[in-house]
Amino acid sequence: MIASNWEIVASEQAFVKRCGECGDEIGSQLVCARIAERLMRLCFLYKDTNAPYSKWFGTAFNRLDIDISIKQTIQVALSANSLTEREDKIVEAQAMVADMHNSSGLTDIVDYQIECYFGRDIKVIFADKFAEATAEKLKGTALENIPFIGTLSQFGGLSSFADEKKFYPQIMRLYQK
């Protein structure tokens, strides 16, 4: 689950800014919200606490025993009226959750920094590093070759899974009796 959520963040981490630069404010807000949800889910996982369904998700997150600055930074990112503030805060929140990962002892320390996305003026932490570090710990287990799609309720919007033809047989099996 941890690897899956980091992979989901990684798949869209540059899109908050990219959507905004193309004039797609709603798209930028939606991507920010999806990343925020994944970061929140990671917080539940690092605290070994089940995340409730959507009706209670925000309430439970607000009650979760984590640094208040993570909660505040995610809230600011979600309510940001400017692209710059939205990008800055969602990336800052990613860094804070990355620090939770590194403190968890689940993997070796993952070195990261807020940096430019392949030379572009887009800030990221390259969240895929956390997915890869976690995947490394899954080697030799029954989970080694499972795609990083999260729970069944999470994978619907994952273009990295749904748009890959190699996964079509697995997706089709989900719908077979």
N, C-alpha and C positions, 0 to 999 in steps of 0.2 A: 504494500500500500504506500509506503514511503517513497519507494522508487517510482511508482506510478504517478504520484502527485507531483514529484519533482519533474518528471518527464512531461507532464501536462503543462506545468509552468514553463519549462524550457521551450515547448513547441510554440508558445505565443509571447514569450518575454519581450520581443522587440516590437510587437504589434500595437501596444498602447501608443507609442510615438508614431509608428508608421501610419496607422489609421488617421491620427490627428493631423499629420503632415499632408495627408491627401484630402483634408477637409471633412473626414468622416468622424465627426465628434461623437455620434452615438456609438459607432463601432469601437472607438477608443474607450468609451465608458464601459461598454460591454466586456471588452477584453480585460480591462482593469478589474471589473467585478469578478470575472472567471478566475483570474489569477489570485485575487483576494480570497475567494472561496477556497482555492487549493491551499493557500498559505494557512488559512484557518483550519482546514482539515489536517494539515501537517502538525499544527500545534496540538490538536486533539491526539494525534498519533504519538507525538513525542511525550505527551503527558499520560499516555496509556489509558486514554479515556474515549469511550464511544461517542461519536458525534451523532446527535439526534437528527431526525428528519427536519425538513425545511421550516416547519412551523416554529420549532424551538431552537433552531441552529444558532441564530444570533444571540438569543438569550443565554444559551449554554456557553457560547464562546465568551460572552461578557463575564460569565462566572468562572471561566477556566482560570486556573492558578498559573498564570504566565505574567511576564513583565507587562505592566500597563502600557508602556510605550509601544509595544507591538499592536495592541488594540487601538490605541490612539492614531498610530501611523496608518493603519489600514483604513480607519474611519476617515481620516483626512484625504487619503487617496481616493476613496469612493465618493467623497463630497466635493472634490476639487473642481473648480470652475475653469481652471486653465490647464492646458496640456502640459506645460512645464511642471506645475505642481503635482499633477496626477502622475506623470512619469517619475519624478523625483521621489514621491512618497511610496509608490508601489515598489520601486527598486529598493528603497530604504527598508521597507517591510520584508522584502525578500532577503536582504542581508541579515536582518534580525532573526528571521526563521532559520537562515543558514547557520547563524551562531548557535541557535538551539540544537541544530543537527550536530554541529561540532562538539557541543557540550554533552550530547547524549551518549557518546562512546560507542554508538552503533557501528561506526566505521572509523577508519583512520581520519585524522583531521583533513578536511577538504579545503585546500587553499583557494581563495576567491578574492575578488575585489570588484568594486563597481567600475566597469570599464566600457569602452565603446564597442558596439556590436560590429565586428569586422570592419573597423575604420570609419563607420558611419557615426553621425551625431545622435546615437541612440544608446541609452544606458542600460546595461544588463549585468548580471552576475554570472552568466553562463550556468544556469541552473542544471543543465545536463550533467555537470560534474558530480552533483549530489545523487542524481539517478544512477550514474555509472558506478559511483563508490558503493552505493547500496546494492546494486546488481552484482557487484564483485562478491559481496557477502552471501549472495544466493547461489553462487556456483556450487555444483555438487548436490543441490537439493532438488526436490520436486518442482520448485518454482523457477528454476534456472531458465527455462525456455518459454515462460509465459509472457505474452506481450504486456507492456506497461499501460494498461487501460483502466486501472482502478477497479472500483466495484461496478456492478452492472448498471447502477444508477448514474455513474459518472461518464461512461464511455460514449454516450450518444453523440456528443459534439466533437469528438476527437478526430480531426482530419488526418492525423498521422497514422491512425488505425483504420478508420472507415474508408479512406481514399486509397489505401494500399491493396492492390489486387491480390497479393499473396495472402491476405487475411480474409478474403471473401469466403472461403470454405468454412472457416471458424465462425464468422458472422452468420452465415446461413444456418449452421447447426444450432445457433441460439433460437432460431425461429421454427425449427422442426420439432414435431411431436415425438 
